[in-house]
Each structure stands twice: as C-alpha cells, then as structure tokens.
C-alpha cells in the first residue's frame, strides 16, 4: 500500500494515528467536525445506525464521515491501527467508503 499518511498530507490533511485491540468497541456518538479515517492494519466495522448500515474496513480502506453522523465501531479480531484527520464542517457532503486503491 502507498503511504496513507503521505497521501492524506498531499490532500492538505493532518492525520494522526490511533489503534485499538481486538474486540474493542465505541458506542454510538457523533462529532462536530468532518472526519476521514484510513485503516493502516487490521480491521474495524463502523455502524451507521441512522442509515441502517455497517461499513467493514480493512487495511487501505478509507471512510469519510461528515459532522453529526452518528457512528459506532467494533474492532476486528486482530486489532486495528488507523489514521484520522479532521476537517472543518461542510467539507464532506456524505458518508463515503473508499476501498483500498479506490482513493
């Protein structure tokens, strides 16, 4: 995979890494900013309860979440390491899942 951090920086974003262990969970919540998440290793499933959808992400996948999008998450069996960048509200028009190689 091409260096995801470099690709995000080339878009003018400032990514920060985070990671969680297998099976870790985040309850449904929302943010006051737009957010881009890229999985570097492992996997994570993001639930979008207001849309009735779940988005499964693996290494190289990207998820774009506009501000005020309720989401929860469950980390996969091998844990997960992600990059996350915050954008000002309104930069993202809709939730978008971009598979590895598709962004």
DSSP file (Angstrom, degrees, kcal/mol; ACC not computed):
  #  RESIDUE AA STRUCTURE BP1 BP2  ACC     N-H-->O    O-->H-N    N-H-->O    O-->H-N    TCO  KAPPA ALPHA  PHI   PSI    X-CA   Y-CA   Z-CA
    1    1 A X              0   0    0      0, 0.0     3,-0.1     0, 0.0     2,-0.1   0.000 360.0 360.0 360.0 139.8    0.0    0.0    0.0
    2    2 A X        -     0   0    0      1,-0.2     2,-0.4     2,-0.1    99,-0.1  -0.401 360.0 -79.0 -65.3 148.8    1.2    3.5   -0.8
    3    3 A X     >  -     0   0    0      1,-0.2     4,-2.0     2,-0.1    -1,-0.2  -0.330  44.7-161.9 -55.9 107.3    2.0    5.5    2.4
    4    4 A X  H  > S+     0   0    0     -2,-0.4     4,-2.6     1,-0.2     5,-0.2   0.872  86.9  55.4 -64.3 -38.6   -1.5    6.6    3.5
    5    5 A X  H  > S+     0   0    0      1,-0.2     4,-2.6     2,-0.2    10,-0.3   0.917 108.6  48.2 -61.6 -42.4   -0.2    9.4    5.7
    6    6 A X  H  > S+     0   0    0      2,-0.2     4,-2.2     1,-0.2    -1,-0.2   0.894 110.9  51.1 -64.8 -39.4    1.6   10.9    2.8
    7    7 A X  H  X S+     0   0    0     -4,-2.0     4,-0.8     2,-0.2    -2,-0.2   0.914 111.6  47.0 -64.5 -41.9   -1.5   10.7    0.6
    8    8 A X  H ><>S+     0   0    0     -4,-2.6     5,-2.2     1,-0.2     3,-0.8   0.918 111.4  50.7 -66.1 -42.5   -3.6   12.4    3.3
    9    9 A X  H ><5S+     0   0    0     -4,-2.6     3,-2.0     1,-0.3    -1,-0.2   0.875 103.8  59.2 -62.1 -36.0   -1.0   15.1    3.7
   10   10 A X  H 3<5S+     0   0    0     -4,-2.2    -1,-0.3     1,-0.3    -2,-0.2   0.751 102.3  54.8 -63.8 -22.7   -1.0   15.6   -0.1
   11   11 A X  T <<5S-     0   0    0     -3,-0.8    -1,-0.3    -4,-0.8    -2,-0.2   0.403 127.2-103.3 -87.1   1.9   -4.7   16.4    0.3
   12   12 A X  T < 5S+     0   0    0     -3,-2.0    -3,-0.2     1,-0.3     2,-0.2   0.627  79.8 133.7  85.7  14.2   -3.9   19.1    2.9
   13   13 A X      < -     0   0    0     -5,-2.2     2,-0.5    -6,-0.1    -1,-0.3  -0.585  52.6-141.2 -96.4 160.6   -4.9   16.9    5.8
   14   14 A X        -     0   0    0     72,-0.3    72,-0.3    -2,-0.2     2,-0.1  -0.786  26.1-161.3-121.2  84.3   -3.1   16.4    9.1
   15   15 A X        -     0   0    0     -2,-0.5     2,-0.4   -10,-0.3    70,-0.2  -0.364   7.2-164.9 -74.5 145.5   -3.5   12.7   10.0
   16   16 A X  E     -A   84   0A   0     68,-2.4    68,-2.3    -2,-0.1     2,-0.2  -0.976  18.9-124.6-124.0 141.1   -3.0   11.3   13.5
   17   17 A X  E     +A   83   0A   0     -2,-0.4     2,-0.3    66,-0.2    66,-0.2  -0.530  30.8 167.4 -85.1 152.0   -2.6    7.6   14.3
   18   18 A X  E     -A   82   0A   0     64,-2.1    64,-3.1    -2,-0.2     2,-0.3  -0.969   9.1-169.5-151.5 158.6   -4.7    5.6   16.8
   19   19 A X  E     -A   81   0A   0     -2,-0.3     2,-0.3    62,-0.2    62,-0.2  -0.985   4.8-166.7-149.0 158.7   -5.1    1.9   17.5
   20   20 A X  E     -A   80   0A   0     60,-2.0    60,-2.3    -2,-0.3     3,-0.1  -0.969  24.9-109.6-143.3 156.5   -7.3   -0.4   19.5
   21   21 A X    >   -     0   0    0     -2,-0.3     3,-1.9    58,-0.2    54,-0.2  -0.309  54.9 -63.3 -83.2 168.8   -7.1   -4.1   20.5
   22   22 A X  T 3  S+     0   0    0      1,-0.3    55,-0.2    55,-0.2    -1,-0.2  -0.209 119.4   7.5 -53.3 133.0   -9.3   -6.9   19.2
   23   23 A X  T 3  S+     0   0    0     52,-1.1    -1,-0.3    53,-0.8    53,-0.1   0.398  85.2 151.6  77.9  -2.8  -13.0   -6.6   20.0
   24   24 A X    <   -     0   0    0     -3,-1.9    51,-2.9    52,-0.2     2,-0.3  -0.288  29.4-153.9 -59.3 148.7  -12.8   -3.0   21.4
   25   25 A X  E     -B   74   0A   0     49,-0.2     2,-0.4    47,-0.0    49,-0.2  -0.939  18.9-158.2-130.4 147.7  -16.0   -1.1   21.0
   26   26 A X  E     -B   73   0A   0     47,-2.5    47,-2.0    -2,-0.3     3,-0.1  -0.997  25.3-132.2-119.1 127.5  -17.1    2.5   20.6
   27   27 A X  E     -     0   0A   0     -2,-0.4    44,-0.1    45,-0.2     2,-0.0  -0.305  46.3 -70.5 -70.5 162.6  -20.7    3.3   21.4
   28   28 A X  E    S+     0   0A   0     44,-0.1     2,-0.3    42,-0.1    44,-0.2  -0.306  73.4 142.6 -58.6 132.3  -22.8    5.4   19.0
   29   29 A X  E     -B   71   0A   0     42,-2.0    42,-2.5    40,-0.1     2,-0.3  -0.934  33.6-140.9-157.8 174.4  -21.6    9.0   19.0
   30   30 A X        -     0   0    0     -2,-0.3     2,-0.3    40,-0.2    40,-0.1  -0.930  10.4-136.5-142.4 167.1  -21.1   12.0   16.6
   31   31 A X        -     0   0    0     -2,-0.3    37,-2.7    35,-0.2    38,-0.2  -0.853  18.1-130.1-125.6 159.6  -18.6   14.8   16.2
   32   32 A X  S    S+     0   0    0     -2,-0.3     2,-0.3    35,-0.2    57,-0.3   0.054  91.0  56.4 -94.7  23.5  -18.8   18.5   15.4
   33   33 A X  S    S-     0   0    0     55,-0.1    35,-0.2    33,-0.1    55,-0.2  -0.973  91.0-100.0-147.1 156.5  -16.3   18.2   12.6
   34   34 A X  E     -C   87   0A   0     53,-1.5    53,-2.8    -2,-0.3     2,-0.4  -0.525  43.4-157.7 -74.7 150.2  -15.9   16.2    9.4
   35   35 A X  E     -CD  86  65A   0     30,-2.6    30,-3.3    51,-0.2     2,-0.4  -0.994  17.7-162.8-139.9 138.1  -13.6   13.2    9.7
   36   36 A X  E     -CD  85  64A   0     49,-2.6    49,-2.5    -2,-0.4     2,-0.4  -0.985  13.6-172.1-117.7 129.1  -11.5   11.0    7.4
   37   37 A X  E     -CD  84  63A   0     26,-2.7    26,-2.8    -2,-0.4     2,-0.4  -0.978   5.0-173.4-122.6 133.3  -10.3    7.6    8.7
   38   38 A X  E     -CD  83  62A   0     45,-2.5    45,-2.7    -2,-0.4     2,-0.5  -0.997  21.4-134.4-125.5 128.6   -7.9    5.3    6.9
   39   39 A X  E     -C   82   0A   0     22,-2.2    21,-3.6    -2,-0.4    43,-0.3  -0.705  20.9-179.8 -82.6 123.5   -7.1    1.8    8.2
   40   40 A X  E     -     0   0A   0     41,-3.0     2,-0.3    -2,-0.5    42,-0.2   0.835  69.5  -6.4 -89.2 -38.6   -3.4    1.0    8.1
   41   41 A X  E    S+C   81   0A   0     40,-1.6    40,-2.3    18,-0.1    -1,-0.4  -0.988 110.6  15.0-153.9 157.8   -3.6   -2.5    9.5
   42   42 A X  E    S-C   80   0A   0     -2,-0.3    17,-0.7    38,-0.2     2,-0.3  -0.444  81.8 -83.2  78.6-152.4   -6.2   -4.9   10.9
   43   43 A X  E     - E   0  58A   0     36,-1.7    33,-2.6    15,-0.2     2,-0.3  -0.983  31.7-175.2-154.0 160.0  -10.0   -4.2   10.6
   44   44 A X  E     -CE  75  57A   0     13,-1.9    13,-3.0    -2,-0.3     2,-0.5  -0.968  17.2-141.6-157.4 143.1  -12.9   -2.3   12.1
   45   45 A X  E     -CE  74  56A   0     29,-2.7    29,-2.1    -2,-0.3     2,-0.6  -0.949  14.2-157.7-111.4 123.9  -16.6   -2.2   11.4
   46   46 A X  E     -CE  73  55A   0      9,-2.9     9,-3.1    -2,-0.5     2,-0.4  -0.892   7.2-150.6-101.9 123.7  -18.4    1.1   11.7
   47   47 A X  E     -CE  72  54A   0     25,-1.6    25,-1.9    -2,-0.6     2,-0.5  -0.746   6.6-163.6 -90.0 140.4  -22.1    1.1   12.3
   48   48 A X  E >>> - E   0  53A   0      5,-3.4     3,-1.6    -2,-0.4     5,-1.5  -0.756  10.7-178.6-120.6  80.4  -24.2    3.9   10.9
   49   49 A X  T 345S+     0   0    0     -2,-0.5     3,-0.2     1,-0.3    -1,-0.1   0.792  77.9  53.8 -58.7 -33.9  -27.4    3.5   13.0
   50   50 A X  T 345S+     0   0    0     20,-0.3    -1,-0.3     1,-0.2    21,-0.1   0.741 116.5  39.9 -72.8 -20.7  -29.3    6.4   11.4
   51   51 A X  T <45S-     0   0    0     -3,-1.6    -1,-0.2     2,-0.2    -2,-0.2   0.512 106.1-126.7-100.4  -8.8  -28.6    4.9    7.9
   52   52 A X  T  <5 +     0   0    0     -4,-1.1     2,-0.3     1,-0.2    -3,-0.2   0.835  68.9 122.5  66.0  32.8  -29.1    1.3    9.0
   53   53 A X  E   < -E   48   0A   0     -5,-1.5    -5,-3.4     2,-0.0     2,-0.4  -0.866  50.7-154.8-127.0 157.7  -25.7    0.3    7.5
   54   54 A X  E     -E   47   0A   0     -2,-0.3     2,-0.6    -7,-0.2    -7,-0.2  -0.998  10.8-156.5-127.6 135.6  -22.4   -1.2    8.6
   55   55 A X  E     -E   46   0A   0     -9,-3.1    -9,-2.9    -2,-0.4     2,-0.6  -0.955   6.4-154.3-115.3 116.7  -19.2   -0.4    6.8
   56   56 A X  E     -E   45   0A   0     -2,-0.6     2,-0.4   -11,-0.2   -11,-0.2  -0.801  14.4-165.6 -91.8 123.7  -16.4   -3.0    7.2
   57   57 A X  E     +E   44   0A   0    -13,-3.0   -13,-1.9    -2,-0.6     2,-0.2  -0.905  10.8 175.7-114.9 138.6  -12.9   -1.6    6.8
   58   58 A X  E >   -E   43   0A   0     -2,-0.4     3,-2.7   -15,-0.2   -19,-0.4  -0.756  52.9 -45.1-126.8 176.3   -9.7   -3.4    6.2
   59   59 A X  T 3  S+     0   0    0    -17,-0.7   -19,-0.2     1,-0.3    41,-0.2  -0.132 128.5  16.9 -49.2 128.2   -6.1   -2.2    5.5
   60   60 A X  T 3  S+     0   0    0    -21,-3.6    41,-0.3     1,-0.3    -1,-0.3   0.159  94.0 127.0  95.5 -16.8   -6.1    0.6    2.9
   61   61 A X    <   -     0   0    0     -3,-2.7   -22,-2.2    39,-0.2     2,-0.4  -0.393  44.5-152.2 -75.4 152.9   -9.8    1.4    3.2
   62   62 A X  E     -DF  38  98A   0     36,-2.4    36,-3.0   -24,-0.2     2,-0.4  -0.974   7.5-165.5-127.4 138.4  -11.0    5.0    3.8
   63   63 A X  E     -DF  37  97A   0    -26,-2.8   -26,-2.7    -2,-0.4     2,-0.5  -0.993   4.6-160.1-125.0 130.6  -14.2    6.2    5.5
   64   64 A X  E     -DF  36  96A   0     32,-2.7    32,-1.7    -2,-0.4     2,-0.5  -0.952   9.8-174.4-112.1 122.8  -15.4    9.8    5.2
   65   65 A X  E     -D   35   0A   0    -30,-3.3   -30,-2.6    -2,-0.5    30,-0.1  -0.950  15.2-143.2-121.3 112.1  -17.8   10.9    7.9
   66   66 A X    >   -     0   0    0     -2,-0.5     3,-1.4   -32,-0.2   -35,-0.2  -0.323  43.3 -79.2 -64.6 156.4  -19.5   14.3    7.8
   67   67 A X  T 3  S+     0   0    0      1,-0.2   -35,-0.2    25,-0.2    -1,-0.1  -0.186 117.3  25.2 -52.2 147.9  -20.1   16.1   11.0
   68   68 A X  T 3  S+     0   0    0    -37,-2.7     2,-0.8     1,-0.2    -1,-0.2   0.588  81.9 140.5  69.6  13.9  -23.1   15.0   13.1
   69   69 A X    <   -     0   0    0     -3,-1.4    -1,-0.2   -38,-0.2   -38,-0.2  -0.795  51.1-134.7 -85.6 111.9  -23.0   11.5   11.5
   70   70 A X        +     0   0    0     -2,-0.8   -20,-0.3   -40,-0.1     2,-0.3  -0.467  37.8 163.6 -66.2 134.7  -23.8    9.0   14.3
   71   71 A X  E     -B   29   0A   0    -42,-2.5   -42,-2.0    -2,-0.2     2,-0.3  -0.995  23.5-169.7-151.5 151.4  -21.5    6.1   14.2
   72   72 A X  E     - C   0  47A   0    -25,-1.9   -25,-1.6    -2,-0.3     2,-0.3  -0.778  15.5-151.4-127.6 176.7  -20.3    3.2   16.4
   73   73 A X  E     -BC  26  46A   0    -47,-2.0   -47,-2.5    -2,-0.3     2,-0.4  -0.997  15.5-164.2-155.5 148.9  -17.4    0.8   15.9
   74   74 A X  E     -BC  25  45A   0    -29,-2.1   -29,-2.7    -2,-0.3   -49,-0.2  -0.989  26.6-132.6-132.5 123.4  -16.2   -2.7   16.7
   75   75 A X  E     - C   0  44A   0    -51,-2.9   -52,-1.1    -2,-0.4   -31,-0.3  -0.507  27.4-114.9 -76.5 142.2  -12.6   -3.6   16.2
   76   76 A X  E >   -     0   0A   0    -33,-2.6     3,-1.6     3,-0.2   -53,-0.8  -0.014  36.0 -86.5 -71.5 178.7  -11.8   -6.8   14.3
   77   77 A X  E 3  S+     0   0A   0      1,-0.3   -55,-0.2   -55,-0.2    -1,-0.1   0.626 125.6  45.1 -67.3 -16.7  -10.1   -9.9   15.7
   78   78 A X  E 3  S-     0   0A   0      1,-0.4    -1,-0.3   -57,-0.1   -56,-0.1   0.302 112.3-115.8-106.8   8.2   -6.5   -8.7   15.0
   79   79 A X  E <   -     0   0A   0     -3,-1.6   -36,-1.7   -58,-0.2    -1,-0.4  -0.303  31.3-104.9  82.1-175.5   -7.0   -5.2   16.3
   80   80 A X  E     -AC  20  42A   0    -60,-2.3   -60,-2.0   -38,-0.3     2,-0.4  -0.995  18.3-163.2-152.7 144.9   -6.7   -2.1   14.2
   81   81 A X  E     +AC  19  41A   0    -40,-2.3   -41,-3.0    -2,-0.3   -40,-1.6  -0.999  26.2 175.6-126.7 128.5   -4.4    0.8   13.5
   82   82 A X  E     -AC  18  39A   0    -64,-3.1   -64,-2.1    -2,-0.4     2,-0.4  -0.851  29.5-135.9-129.1 161.6   -5.9    3.9   11.8
   83   83 A X  E     -AC  17  38A   0    -45,-2.7   -45,-2.5    -2,-0.3     2,-0.4  -0.946  26.3-168.0-109.9 141.0   -5.0    7.3   10.6
   84   84 A X  E     -AC  16  37A   0    -68,-2.3   -68,-2.4    -2,-0.4     2,-0.4  -0.997   8.5-175.6-135.3 134.8   -7.6   10.0   11.3
   85   85 A X  E     - C   0  36A   0    -49,-2.5   -49,-2.6    -2,-0.4     2,-0.4  -0.985  15.0-143.4-128.9 141.0   -7.8   13.6   10.0
   86   86 A X  E     - C   0  35A   0     -2,-0.4     2,-0.3   -72,-0.3   -72,-0.3  -0.840  16.0-171.3-105.6 140.3  -10.4   16.2   11.0
   87   87 A X  E     - C   0  34A   0    -53,-2.8   -53,-1.5    -2,-0.4     3,-0.1  -0.856  34.3 -90.1-123.9 159.7  -11.8   18.7    8.5
   88   88 A X    >   -     0   0    0     -2,-0.3     3,-1.6   -55,-0.2     4,-0.2  -0.400  60.8 -82.7 -68.6 150.6  -13.9   21.8    9.1
   89   89 A X  T 3  S+     0   0    0    -57,-0.3    -1,-0.1     1,-0.2   -23,-0.1  -0.217 113.9  30.3 -54.7 135.1  -17.7   21.1    9.0
   90   90 A X  T 3  S+     0   0    0      2,-0.3    -1,-0.2    -3,-0.1    -2,-0.1   0.326  83.0 105.0  99.1  -7.1  -19.1   21.0    5.5
   91   91 A X  S <  S+     0   0    0     -3,-1.6     2,-0.5     1,-0.1    -2,-0.1   0.837  78.5  55.6 -73.1 -30.5  -16.1   19.7    3.6
   92   92 A X        -     0   0    0     -4,-0.2    -2,-0.3     1,-0.1   -25,-0.2  -0.900  64.3-168.3-106.6 127.3  -17.7   16.3    3.3
   93   93 A X        -     0   0    0     -2,-0.5     2,-0.3     1,-0.2    -1,-0.1   0.789  67.9  -5.8 -83.3 -29.4  -21.1   16.1    1.7
   94   94 A X  S    S-     0   0    0      2,-0.0     2,-0.2   -29,-0.0    -1,-0.2  -0.971  84.6 -74.9-158.1 165.7  -22.0   12.5    2.6
   95   95 A X        -     0   0    0     -2,-0.3     2,-0.4   -30,-0.1   -30,-0.2  -0.506  53.0-176.5 -65.3 134.6  -20.7    9.3    4.1
   96   96 A X  E     -F   64   0A   0    -32,-1.7   -32,-2.7    -2,-0.2     2,-0.6  -0.992  20.9-160.1-141.3 132.2  -18.3    7.6    1.7
   97   97 A X  E     -F   63   0A   0     -2,-0.4     2,-0.6   -34,-0.2   -34,-0.2  -0.955  11.9-171.8-107.6 121.9  -16.4    4.3    1.9
   98   98 A X  E     -F   62   0A   0    -36,-3.0   -36,-2.4    -2,-0.6     3,-0.1  -0.935  17.3-138.6-118.5 108.5  -13.5    4.1   -0.5
   99   99 A X    >   -     0   0    0     -2,-0.6     3,-2.9   -38,-0.2     4,-0.1  -0.152  42.1 -71.3 -62.3 158.8  -11.9    0.7   -0.7
  100  100 A X  T 3  S+     0   0    0      1,-0.3    -1,-0.2   -41,-0.2   -39,-0.2  -0.214 125.8  18.7 -48.3 134.7   -8.1    0.3   -0.8
  101  101 A X  T 3  S+     0   0    0    -41,-0.3    -1,-0.3    -3,-0.1    -2,-0.1   0.309 105.1  92.0  83.3  -9.0   -6.8    1.5   -4.2
  102  102 A X    <         0   0    0     -3,-2.9    -2,-0.2     1,-0.2    -3,-0.1   0.243 360.0 360.0-102.2  13.0  -10.0    3.5   -4.8
  103  103 A X              0   0    0     -4,-0.1    -1,-0.2    -5,-0.1    -3,-0.1   0.338 360.0 360.0-139.1 360.0   -8.9    6.7   -3.4
